[in-house]
């Protein structure tokens, strides 16, 4: 039994660190979200920031772009070219994806400085790409409304998760302790 535990120790450490960090970050995020009353249609500050940043970029293409609180649900209505295009909800702010990204990086730990820098830069990249995703999706939904489900449900999640996957590959192969062990053998 002890031999089996030693054999699977790296995998068990990975799982333990991943689930513990994911759980802690998710609880912290949920605590943050609980500050906002969905019955009063309150939208969390990060989602509002994503909506405003999306408008800032879309305004480069059309000055009649703005957001407004949705009176029927906790979301921001996105108006592009004076047309209600989409709603930006809590799930659009990419924080859940960033939490998943961070948990994976922590699970495949590396030097503390590298880990912190990679988490910060990776999180910023994911956030910026997410705002870009919403901008492009909004423009595409204005132009091709018949493809809304395909664009929103397939193309753009595939892009954002592909970027996260590539970041994970870079982390594991270049910066994690696992990378240094495999390169020295």
C-alpha positions as protocol buffer text, in pm:
chain_id: "A"
residue {
  index: 1
  type: UNK
  ca { x: 0 y: 0 z: 0 }
}
residue {
  index: 2
  type: UNK
  ca { x: 278 y: 243 z: 95 }
}
residue {
  index: 3
  type: UNK
  ca { x: 456 y: 160 z: -231 }
}
residue {
  index: 4
  type: UNK
  ca { x: 139 y: 241 z: -429 }
}
residue {
  index: 5
  type: UNK
  ca { x: 99 y: 574 z: -251 }
}
residue {
  index: 6
  type: UNK
  ca { x: 461 y: 663 z: -326 }
}
residue {
  index: 7
  type: UNK
  ca { x: 415 y: 561 z: -687 }
}
residue {
  index: 8
  type: UNK
  ca { x: 110 y: 785 z: -731 }
}
residue {
  index: 9
  type: UNK
  ca { x: 232 y: 1062 z: -499 }
}
residue {
  index: 10
  type: UNK
  ca { x: 292 y: 1322 z: -776 }
}
residue {
  index: 11
  type: UNK
  ca { x: -55 y: 1262 z: -917 }
}
residue {
  index: 12
  type: UNK
  ca { x: -217 y: 1275 z: -573 }
}
residue {
  index: 13
  type: UNK
  ca { x: -30 y: 1598 z: -492 }
}
residue {
  index: 14
  type: UNK
  ca { x: -148 y: 1747 z: -821 }
}
residue {
  index: 15
  type: UNK
  ca { x: -509 y: 1652 z: -747 }
}
residue {
  index: 16
  type: UNK
  ca { x: -490 y: 1779 z: -391 }
}
residue {
  index: 17
  type: UNK
  ca { x: -339 y: 2114 z: -486 }
}
residue {
  index: 18
  type: UNK
  ca { x: -576 y: 2155 z: -779 }
}
residue {
  index: 19
  type: UNK
  ca { x: -895 y: 2081 z: -587 }
}
residue {
  index: 20
  type: UNK
  ca { x: -789 y: 2277 z: -278 }
}
residue {
  index: 21
  type: UNK
  ca { x: -691 y: 2588 z: -474 }
}
residue {
  index: 22
  type: UNK
  ca { x: -999 y: 2558 z: -699 }
}
residue {
  index: 23
  type: UNK
  ca { x: -1224 y: 2521 z: -395 }
}
residue {
  index: 24
  type: UNK
  ca { x: -1067 y: 2817 z: -211 }
}
residue {
  index: 25
  type: UNK
  ca { x: -1082 y: 3044 z: -516 }
}
residue {
  index: 26
  type: UNK
  ca { x: -1439 y: 2940 z: -595 }
}
residue {
  index: 27
  type: UNK
  ca { x: -1552 y: 3003 z: -237 }
}
residue {
  index: 28
  type: UNK
  ca { x: -1380 y: 3345 z: -244 }
}
residue {
  index: 29
  type: UNK
  ca { x: -1549 y: 3427 z: -576 }
}
residue {
  index: 30
  type: UNK
  ca { x: -1887 y: 3310 z: -452 }
}
residue {
  index: 31
  type: UNK
  ca { x: -1842 y: 3521 z: -137 }
}
residue {
  index: 32
  type: UNK
  ca { x: -1771 y: 3818 z: -363 }
}
residue {
  index: 33
  type: UNK
  ca { x: -2082 y: 3746 z: -573 }
}
residue {
  index: 34
  type: UNK
  ca { x: -2301 y: 3712 z: -264 }
}
residue {
  index: 35
  type: UNK
  ca { x: -2251 y: 4085 z: -201 }
}
residue {
  index: 36
  type: UNK
  ca { x: -2481 y: 4155 z: -493 }
}
residue {
  index: 37
  type: UNK
  ca { x: -2856 y: 4100 z: -468 }
}
residue {
  index: 38
  type: UNK
  ca { x: -2981 y: 3928 z: -783 }
}
residue {
  index: 39
  type: UNK
  ca { x: -3342 y: 3988 z: -674 }
}
residue {
  index: 40
  type: UNK
  ca { x: -3270 y: 4360 z: -702 }
}
residue {
  index: 41
  type: UNK
  ca { x: -3103 y: 4297 z: -1041 }
}
residue {
  index: 42
  type: UNK
  ca { x: -2762 y: 4401 z: -906 }
}
residue {
  index: 43
  type: UNK
  ca { x: -2469 y: 4314 z: -1130 }
}
residue {
  index: 44
  type: UNK
  ca { x: -2125 y: 4249 z: -985 }
}
residue {
  index: 45
  type: UNK
  ca { x: -1857 y: 4511 z: -1042 }
}
residue {
  index: 46
  type: UNK
  ca { x: -1633 y: 4291 z: -1260 }
}
residue {
  index: 47
  type: UNK
  ca { x: -1917 y: 4215 z: -1500 }
}
residue {
  index: 48
  type: UNK
  ca { x: -2004 y: 4586 z: -1516 }
}
residue {
  index: 49
  type: UNK
  ca { x: -1636 y: 4663 z: -1589 }
}
residue {
  index: 50
  type: UNK
  ca { x: -1631 y: 4402 z: -1867 }
}
residue {
  index: 51
  type: UNK
  ca { x: -1947 y: 4559 z: -2014 }
}
residue {
  index: 52
  type: UNK
  ca { x: -1796 y: 4910 z: -2004 }
}
residue {
  index: 53
  type: UNK
  ca { x: -1466 y: 4792 z: -2153 }
}
residue {
  index: 54
  type: UNK
  ca { x: -1656 y: 4614 z: -2429 }
}
residue {
  index: 55
  type: UNK
  ca { x: -1843 y: 4935 z: -2505 }
}
residue {
  index: 56
  type: UNK
  ca { x: -1517 y: 5132 z: -2507 }
}
residue {
  index: 57
  type: UNK
  ca { x: -1379 y: 4905 z: -2780 }
}
residue {
  index: 58
  type: UNK
  ca { x: -1707 y: 4881 z: -2974 }
}
residue {
  index: 59
  type: UNK
  ca { x: -1735 y: 5263 z: -2966 }
}
residue {
  index: 60
  type: UNK
  ca { x: -1431 y: 5273 z: -3193 }
}
residue {
  index: 61
  type: UNK
  ca { x: -1655 y: 5119 z: -3461 }
}
residue {
  index: 62
  type: UNK
  ca { x: -1986 y: 5286 z: -3377 }
}
residue {
  index: 63
  type: UNK
  ca { x: -2056 y: 5581 z: -3149 }
}
residue {
  index: 64
  type: UNK
  ca { x: -2410 y: 5458 z: -3080 }
}
residue {
  index: 65
  type: UNK
  ca { x: -2282 y: 5182 z: -2853 }
}
residue {
  index: 66
  type: UNK
  ca { x: -2366 y: 5172 z: -2484 }
}
residue {
  index: 67
  type: UNK
  ca { x: -2475 y: 4952 z: -2198 }
}
residue {
  index: 68
  type: UNK
  ca { x: -2758 y: 4984 z: -1954 }
}
residue {
  index: 69
  type: UNK
  ca { x: -2872 y: 4777 z: -1660 }
}
residue {
  index: 70
  type: UNK
  ca { x: -3127 y: 4515 z: -1753 }
}
residue {
  index: 71
  type: UNK
  ca { x: -3443 y: 4576 z: -1546 }
}
residue {
  index: 72
  type: UNK
  ca { x: -3554 y: 4212 z: -1578 }
}
residue {
  index: 73
  type: UNK
  ca { x: -3240 y: 4021 z: -1476 }
}
residue {
  index: 74
  type: UNK
  ca { x: -2899 y: 4085 z: -1319 }
}
residue {
  index: 75
  type: UNK
  ca { x: -2718 y: 4170 z: -1640 }
}
residue {
  index: 76
  type: UNK
  ca { x: -2607 y: 4457 z: -1858 }
}
residue {
  index: 77
  type: UNK
  ca { x: -2781 y: 4514 z: -2190 }
}
residue {
  index: 78
  type: UNK
  ca { x: -2535 y: 4578 z: -2471 }
}
residue {
  index: 79
  type: UNK
  ca { x: -2659 y: 4817 z: -2739 }
}
residue {
  index: 80
  type: UNK
  ca { x: -2458 y: 4826 z: -3062 }
}
residue {
  index: 81
  type: UNK
  ca { x: -2554 y: 5051 z: -3352 }
}
residue {
  index: 82
  type: UNK
  ca { x: -2866 y: 5139 z: -3155 }
}
residue {
  index: 83
  type: UNK
  ca { x: -2974 y: 4774 z: -3149 }
}
residue {
  index: 84
  type: UNK
  ca { x: -2996 y: 4553 z: -2840 }
}
residue {
  index: 85
  type: UNK
  ca { x: -2742 y: 4285 z: -2929 }
}
residue {
  index: 86
  type: UNK
  ca { x: -2681 y: 4087 z: -2614 }
}
residue {
  index: 87
  type: UNK
  ca { x: -2676 y: 4076 z: -2240 }
}
residue {
  index: 88
  type: UNK
  ca { x: -2358 y: 4057 z: -2039 }
}
residue {
  index: 89
  type: UNK
  ca { x: -2408 y: 3837 z: -1735 }
}
residue {
  index: 90
  type: UNK
  ca { x: -2178 y: 3725 z: -1454 }
}
residue {
  index: 91
  type: UNK
  ca { x: -2062 y: 3427 z: -1660 }
}
residue {
  index: 92
  type: UNK
  ca { x: -1927 y: 3664 z: -1926 }
}
residue {
  index: 93
  type: UNK
  ca { x: -1661 y: 3814 z: -1702 }
}
residue {
  index: 94
  type: UNK
  ca { x: -1416 y: 3520 z: -1742 }
}
residue {
  index: 95
  type: UNK
  ca { x: -1348 y: 3494 z: -1369 }
}
residue {
  index: 96
  type: UNK
  ca { x: -1454 y: 3129 z: -1361 }
}
residue {
  index: 97
  type: UNK
  ca { x: -1211 y: 3054 z: -1644 }
}
residue {
  index: 98
  type: UNK
  ca { x: -937 y: 3248 z: -1466 }
}
residue {
  index: 99
  type: UNK
  ca { x: -1002 y: 3051 z: -1145 }
}
residue {
  index: 100
  type: UNK
  ca { x: -966 y: 2725 z: -1338 }
}
residue {
  index: 101
  type: UNK
  ca { x: -645 y: 2854 z: -1498 }
}
residue {
  index: 102
  type: UNK
  ca { x: -497 y: 2957 z: -1161 }
}
residue {
  index: 103
  type: UNK
  ca { x: -588 y: 2627 z: -993 }
}
residue {
  index: 104
  type: UNK
  ca { x: -410 y: 2433 z: -1267 }
}
residue {
  index: 105
  type: UNK
  ca { x: -96 y: 2649 z: -1246 }
}
residue {
  index: 106
  type: UNK
  ca { x: -89 y: 2608 z: -868 }
}
residue {
  index: 107
  type: UNK
  ca { x: -138 y: 2232 z: -902 }
}
residue {
  index: 108
  type: UNK
  ca { x: 165 y: 2210 z: -1132 }
}
residue {
  index: 109
  type: UNK
  ca { x: 362 y: 2443 z: -911 }
}
residue {
  index: 110
  type: UNK
  ca { x: 689 y: 2604 z: -997 }
}
residue {
  index: 111
  type: UNK
  ca { x: 914 y: 2865 z: -840 }
}
residue {
  index: 112
  type: UNK
  ca { x: 705 y: 3113 z: -642 }
}
residue {
  index: 113
  type: UNK
  ca { x: 807 y: 3417 z: -848 }
}
residue {
  index: 114
  type: UNK
  ca { x: 744 y: 3237 z: -1178 }
}
residue {
  index: 115
  type: UNK
  ca { x: 410 y: 3110 z: -1051 }
}
residue {
  index: 116
  type: UNK
  ca { x: 291 y: 3454 z: -941 }
}
residue {
  index: 117
  type: UNK
  ca { x: 409 y: 3627 z: -1259 }
}
residue {
  index: 118
  type: UNK
  ca { x: 257 y: 3357 z: -1483 }
}
residue {
  index: 119
  type: UNK
  ca { x: -74 y: 3370 z: -1294 }
}
residue {
  index: 120
  type: UNK
  ca { x: -91 y: 3749 z: -1321 }
}
residue {
  index: 121
  type: UNK
  ca { x: 10 y: 3768 z: -1688 }
}
residue {
  index: 122
  type: UNK
  ca { x: -207 y: 3470 z: -1784 }
}
residue {
  index: 123
  type: UNK
  ca { x: -509 y: 3611 z: -1599 }
}
residue {
  index: 124
  type: UNK
  ca { x: -467 y: 3951 z: -1764 }
}
residue {
  index: 125
  type: UNK
  ca { x: -433 y: 3784 z: -2105 }
}
residue {
  index: 126
  type: UNK
  ca { x: -748 y: 3575 z: -2048 }
}
residue {
  index: 127
  type: UNK
  ca { x: -937 y: 3885 z: -1930 }
}
residue {
  index: 128
  type: UNK
  ca { x: -830 y: 4094 z: -2231 }
}
residue {
  index: 129
  type: UNK
  ca { x: -905 y: 3811 z: -2472 }
}
residue {
  index: 130
  type: UNK
  ca { x: -1245 y: 3769 z: -2309 }
}
residue {
  index: 131
  type: UNK
  ca { x: -1332 y: 4137 z: -2365 }
}
residue {
  index: 132
  type: UNK
  ca { x: -1210 y: 4098 z: -2724 }
}
residue {
  index: 133
  type: UNK
  ca { x: -1424 y: 3786 z: -2755 }
}
residue {
  index: 134
  type: UNK
  ca { x: -1734 y: 3978 z: -2644 }
}
residue {
  index: 135
  type: UNK
  ca { x: -1653 y: 4263 z: -2885 }
}
residue {
  index: 136
  type: UNK
  ca { x: -1612 y: 4030 z: -3183 }
}
residue {
  index: 137
  type: UNK
  ca { x: -1912 y: 3822 z: -3080 }
}
residue {
  index: 138
  type: UNK
  ca { x: -2129 y: 4134 z: -3053 }
}
residue {
  index: 139
  type: UNK
  ca { x: -2024 y: 4255 z: -3397 }
}
residue {
  index: 140
  type: UNK
  ca { x: -2082 y: 3908 z: -3543 }
}
residue {
  index: 141
  type: UNK
  ca { x: -2423 y: 3879 z: -3377 }
}
residue {
  index: 142
  type: UNK
  ca { x: -2521 y: 4216 z: -3522 }
}
residue {
  index: 143
  type: UNK
  ca { x: -2414 y: 4110 z: -3868 }
}
residue {
  index: 144
  type: UNK
  ca { x: -2513 y: 3740 z: -3853 }
}
residue {
  index: 145
  type: UNK
  ca { x: -2789 y: 3701 z: -3591 }
}
residue {
  index: 146
  type: UNK
  ca { x: -2885 y: 3361 z: -3735 }
}
residue {
  index: 147
  type: UNK
  ca { x: -2550 y: 3220 z: -3615 }
}
residue {
  index: 148
  type: UNK
  ca { x: -2581 y: 3348 z: -3258 }
}
residue {
  index: 149
  type: UNK
  ca { x: -2606 y: 3004 z: -3094 }
}
residue {
  index: 150
  type: UNK
  ca { x: -2314 y: 2863 z: -3292 }
}
residue {
  index: 151
  type: UNK
  ca { x: -2093 y: 3166 z: -3231 }
}
residue {
  index: 152
  type: UNK
  ca { x: -2174 y: 3197 z: -2862 }
}
residue {
  index: 153
  type: UNK
  ca { x: -2198 y: 2828 z: -2781 }
}
residue {
  index: 154
  type: UNK
  ca { x: -1921 y: 2677 z: -2994 }
}
residue {
  index: 155
  type: UNK
  ca { x: -1674 y: 2912 z: -3163 }
}
residue {
  index: 156
  type: UNK
  ca { x: -1595 y: 3155 z: -2885 }
}
residue {
  index: 157
  type: UNK
  ca { x: -1580 y: 2905 z: -2596 }
}
residue {
  index: 158
  type: UNK
  ca { x: -1351 y: 2694 z: -2812 }
}
residue {
  index: 159
  type: UNK
  ca { x: -1122 y: 2994 z: -2864 }
}
residue {
  index: 160
  type: UNK
  ca { x: -1103 y: 3099 z: -2499 }
}
residue {
  index: 161
  type: UNK
  ca { x: -1050 y: 2744 z: -2370 }
}
residue {
  index: 162
  type: UNK
  ca { x: -790 y: 2681 z: -2641 }
}
residue {
  index: 163
  type: UNK
  ca { x: -592 y: 2981 z: -2519 }
}
residue {
  index: 164
  type: UNK
  ca { x: -616 y: 2857 z: -2159 }
}
residue {
  index: 165
  type: UNK
  ca { x: -500 y: 2512 z: -2271 }
}
residue {
  index: 166
  type: UNK
  ca { x: -203 y: 2663 z: -2456 }
}
residue {
  index: 167
  type: UNK
  ca { x: -110 y: 2863 z: -2146 }
}
residue {
  index: 168
  type: UNK
  ca { x: -123 y: 2543 z: -1940 }
}
residue {
  index: 169
  type: UNK
  ca { x: 104 y: 2365 z: -2190 }
}
residue {
  index: 170
  type: UNK
  ca { x: 352 y: 2653 z: -2175 }
}
residue {
  index: 171
  type: UNK
  ca { x: 341 y: 2650 z: -1794 }
}
residue {
  index: 172
  type: UNK
  ca { x: 393 y: 2276 z: -1758 }
}
residue {
  index: 173
  type: UNK
  ca { x: 668 y: 2255 z: -2019 }
}
residue {
  index: 174
  type: UNK
  ca { x: 864 y: 2571 z: -1933 }
}
residue {
  index: 175
  type: UNK
  ca { x: 804 y: 2689 z: -1578 }
}
residue {
  index: 176
  type: UNK
  ca { x: 665 y: 2418 z: -1351 }
}
residue {
  index: 177
  type: UNK
  ca { x: 888 y: 2196 z: -1137 }
}
residue {
  index: 178
  type: UNK
  ca { x: 779 y: 1912 z: -1365 }
}
residue {
  index: 179
  type: UNK
  ca { x: 947 y: 2088 z: -1661 }
}
residue {
  index: 180
  type: UNK
  ca { x: 1276 y: 2123 z: -1477 }
}
residue {
  index: 181
  type: UNK
  ca { x: 1269 y: 1755 z: -1376 }
}
residue {
  index: 182
  type: UNK
  ca { x: 1209 y: 1633 z: -1731 }
}
residue {
  index: 183
  type: UNK
  ca { x: 1471 y: 1860 z: -1888 }
}
residue {
  index: 184
  type: UNK
  ca { x: 1745 y: 1749 z: -1647 }
}
residue {
  index: 185
  type: UNK
  ca { x: 1690 y: 1375 z: -1703 }
}
